[in-house]
Amino acid sequence: MQRKKKPEQQQEEQPPKIIKEKKPKSDKHMIKEDPSSSVKIDQANSFVLGQADTKVYCIKFDNQDKYLACACKNGQIRIYNVQKRKLAQTIYANQKADNHKPIPYSYVVWRPTAPQFKTKNIFVTTNIEGEVQHFHLLSGKCLGTLKDDGSELYCLDYNADASKFAVCGQNPIIKIYDEEKRVLDFKLGLEQTQPPPHKNRVYQVKYHKGSNPNQLLSGGWDYIVLMWDLRDRKPVNYINGPKITGDGIDIKEYLGEYKIMTASNSDQNQLQIWDLRTCKLYNTIDWDSQLKTSNEPCQLYCGQFSKQPDEATLILAGGSGARECKLFDTEAMDKAVVSIYDISRDIYTVDFANKEKRFALSGGDGFIRVFSWT
């Protein structure tokens, strides 16, 4: 007896996949301003540097706001003279041993000026081979290389007197180095503590450069920001929630008290202010309440308080998704006063100048956009 064949089931037609085409890399952008705010972009003194040949992971103004250092994926550190608006120096990385490709730089920072150092204009880099390198600007020479376990490094920060610096990355163990001796001083996160140490990549370490030099903040992929006491070498408090994927933690005296800013790579609650003393939430800044330019959320890679002590505190942040950067005014109920949008690639990094009314941003398209405001 023959079995009856089951009728063939008709497969449901799948809707065609919509492939979002990438816009060509471009140095173009749009600017939107709050007409009621006194903060305005000075178009005559704003400009674009660089070219679309590499991603830029980190940018930093030097202590005098003359130079801007850029850590690039293509294994270059590019130093731009901001005053002359041109490239001043290029540092080339070593090549990988296995494939002879340049080693991407992940972070760059200028060493703070301090009386114990005779040599000025020193910048320090990290790369994905786990190296920390000191360079001299004028000569372009590498003054030394430190390497611990070889895991990728993503962040570096100096303490207030530049005697120590902290680094971290793929391996969530934070390393504290002695700057003068150029040796590893100690490590954070080796022991089980309460709160527990990081269990995933760390993208930001930030020293408290104000009233408590023994405090260090760290954050990364595990949705937690830890506050470390460097005397006891263990975390003493924490903030739960922010996913830090870049330069997304900052500290500043804010309305009479020190506050923490977190820029989270998330669809909601991206930009938040916390009380440093208690780690309690102080305020969540609504990203789209003013100057909305996109229906997509902006997942933040980076954020920063303005550095000028005599100016009203501004907050700058940018990221992916909406691919925009916004400037918020804390004296105007934390509302957005400037939006820089329609950028061809994600924004990975922002930096305020130290003394001038100027900031810069860069990322996936390789261009460095420098803006002045009035």
N, C-alpha and C positions, 0 to 999 in steps of 0.2 A: 504494500500500500504506500503510495507516494505521499510524502508530506507536502502540505500546501505551503507555498512560499509566502512569507509575510510581505505585505505590500511595502514597497520602498517608501521610507519616510522622506518627505521633501524637506530639504534643509532650508532653514530660514535665510533669506538674503541678508547679509551683513551690510550695514551702511558703509560706504567708502570712508577710509581713514583720511582725516583732514591733516595734512602735513603743513605745519606752520613754517613758512619760509623765513629764513633769517634775512634780516635786512643787511645790505652791504655795510661793512664797517665804515663809519663816517665820523668826522670831527664836528658834525652839526649837532645842534640841540635847540631847545626852546626854553624860554624863561617866562614864568608867570609870577606876578607880584601882588601882594595885598595892597590895594590902593589906600587903605587907611593907615598903613604902617609907614614910619619914617625910614625904615631899613630898605634901601634900594640898591640894586646892582649898578655899579659904575661901569658902564659898557666900554667907555674909552680906555679904561685900565684893566680890562679883562681880556684874556687871550687863551689860545690853545697851543700846547707844545706836543712834541712826539710824533709818532707815525704808527700806522696800523700793521705792525709786523710782529707784535708780541702782546701777551696779556701782562698787565701791571698789577702786582699783588699788594704792593705797599708803597706809599709816598710819605715823605717827611721833610718839612722845612728845617733848615739849619737854625742855630741859635740866633743868628742875625737876620734871618729871613731873606738872605741873599741867594741861597742855593736850595734846590729841591731834589732830594735823592729818591730814586725810583728802583724798586726791586722787581725784576722782570722774569717771566717764565723762560725766556730764551737764554738765560744764563748771563745776563748783563745787569750791572748796576749803572744806571744813567743818572748823571748829575747835571741838572739844568741851572743856568744862571738866570734867575727870575728877573733881575733888573735889566739884563740885556736880552732876555727872551730867546735864549739859544742854548744848545747843548755845550757844556763845558768840559765834561770828562766822561769816559766810558770805561768801566771795569769789566773784564771778561772772566767768567768762571772757569775752573778746571773742567776737564771732560770726565765723564763716567768711565770706569775701567772696563765695563762689559760691552758698551755700545758706542763709546767715544762721542756721545752727545753732551752738550754743555749741561752743567748741573743747574737747574732752576733755582733762583734766589726766591725766598719766601717772605723775608722781612728785612727792613733796614731801619736804623735809628742813629741819630747823631749823639755822640757821647756828650753829656752835659759839661759845661765849663766848670772847672773846680781848681782851687789854688794848688793842689798837689800835682797837677799835670802841666808840664812845660809845653808839650806838643799840643797844638790846637787843631781844629778842623779834622777830627777823627770821626768816622762813621763805622758802624758795626752791623754786620749782616748775619742772617741765618740762611741755610739752604736745606734741600731735601735729602742730603747725605749726612745730616746731623752735625754740620760744621758751624762754628761761630768764628767769624773772621773780622779782624780790625784792619781798616784801611786809612791811609793818609790822603786827604783830598788833593793837595797840591802836587804831590809826587805820583799819586796813584798806586803806591806800593802797599802790598799786604804786610802788615806788621806782626801778624801771628794768626795761627789757626788752632782752635780748640775743638776736640771731638771726643764724645763720650761713648755712647752705645751705637751710634750710626743710624738711629731712627730719625725720621723726618722732623725738622724743627719748624714751627710756625710763628713763634712770637718771642719777643725780648723786651725787657724794660729795666731801666736803671733806677736805683733809689735816689733820694734827693741830693746826697753829696757825692754821687757817682763812685762810691767805694765798692758797691756790689751791683750785680745785675742778675736777673732771673731769666731763664729760658725754658720753653716746653714745646710739646708738639704731639706727634703720633703716640709716643710713649707718655702716659699721663703723669709720670714722675717729674716734678718741677726741680730744676737744678739751679742752685745759687752759687755764683762765681765771685771770687775776689778779683776786682778790676786791676789793681796794681800788680799782684802776683800772677794773675792770669791762671789761677788754679781753681778747681772745684772746691767749694767751701762745705756745702752740705746739700742733702736732697730732702724734698718734701713729698709725702705720700707713700712712703715705704711701709708704714705701720697702719694697722687697722685702728681707726679712731672714731669718735662720735662728735660731729658728723663724719661720715666716711670720706676718704679721699676720692679723687676722680677715677672713673673706670673706663673712660673713653678719651678720645683726642682732646687736647687743650689748645685753644686758638688765641687765648689772651691771658697775659699776666700783667698786673698793674699795681705798682707800688703806691702807697699813700705818701704823697710828697708834702703833706701839710703837718698837722699836729702829731701824727703817730707814725714815725718812720719804720716801726716794726710791724706794720700791717701790709699784707699783700693780698690782692684779689686775683682769682683765676676762674676761667669759665671755658666751656667747650660743648661737645656734642651730648653730654649727659644731662642737659637741662638743669644745671645747678651752677651757681656762682659761690665759690668758697671764699671765706675770709680767714686768712692764716695769721697766726701769731708767730713771728719769726724767732722770738725768744724761746718759746716752748716747741716750735717746729711742728705745729699741728693746727688744724682748722678749729676755730672757736665759734663760728657762726656761718650761716649760709642763706642764700636766696634761692628759692625753688621756682623753676619755670622758664627762665630765658635760655634759649639755645644759641650759644655764641659760636659763630663760624668765621670770625675775623676780628678786626679792631673794634670790638663791641662793648667794652667796659671803660668807663672813665669816672674820675672822682674830682669834685670841686666844691668849694664853699658856695652854698646856694641858699639865699635868703637867711643868712646868719648861721647856718649849720652845714656840715659837710654832707653831701649827697652823692649817691652812686647813680650813674646812668647806664642802662643796659639796652643794647640794640640786638633784638632777637630775630633769628631767621625763621619767622613764623608768619602765618596769615593774619593773626590778631595779636593785640597787646605787644606790638613790635618794639615800641619805644616807651620805656618806663623809668621812673625816678624812685629811688629807694633811700631810706634814712641809713646813713653809714653806721650810726651807733647801734641801732636795733635790727637792721636788715629788714625792716617792715616797709611795705609798699607805701610810697608817698603820693605818687600820681602816675596815671597812665595817660600818655599823650595820644590823642586820637589822630592817626595819620591822615585820614581823609576828611576831617571835619572842615578844613579850609583848603583851598587850592587843589581840589580833586582833579586829576588829569587822566585817570585810567580806571576802568572797571576791574582791573586785576589788582590783587593785593601786592604790596611791596614787602618782600621778605628781606630783612636787613642783614647786610654783611658788616656794616661799620657805623659808628656813631661817636660823637665827640662834643664836649663842652668847648666853648670859645676860651682862649687862653689869656686874653687881655684882662688884667685885674681891674682896670679903671673903666671898663666898658660894661654895659648891660650884658648879662649872660645870654649867649645864643647857643643853640644846639643844632648840629649838622649831622645828618644821617642819610644813608643811601643803600641800595641793594638791587635785588633781582625782581622778576615778575613785572612790575610796572616800570622798572628801570628808570628810576628817578631819584633825585636827591633833594631834600627839603631842609630849609633853614627855619628853626622855630625860635620865637622870642619869649623868654621866660617872664619878661615884664609885661607881656601882653596876653596873659592867661595861657601861655604855652602854645599859642596858635602859630600855624605856619605863615610866614611872611614872604618867603621866596620858594618857588619850586623850579628846579632845573630838570626837564623831562625830554622825552623823545630822543633818548640816547640809544645808540645802536647796539650796545652790549651792557651786561650787568656792571654795576658799580661795586668794586671790591674794597675801595680804600678812600678815605677822606682825611684831610688835615687842615687845621687852622694855622695861620701864621702866629708867631709868638708875640709880636709887637704891633704889626700892621693890621689894618682892617682888610684881611685877605684870607681866602681859603682855596683849596684845590681838591679835585676829585679825579679818580681814574679807575680803570678796570679792564674789562674784556676786549675793548676795542683798541687799547694801546695808547689812546690820546690822554694827555694831562690837561684838564680844563682848570684854568686859574681865574678866580673872580675876586674883584674888589667890591666893597660896598660902602655906601655913604650913610 
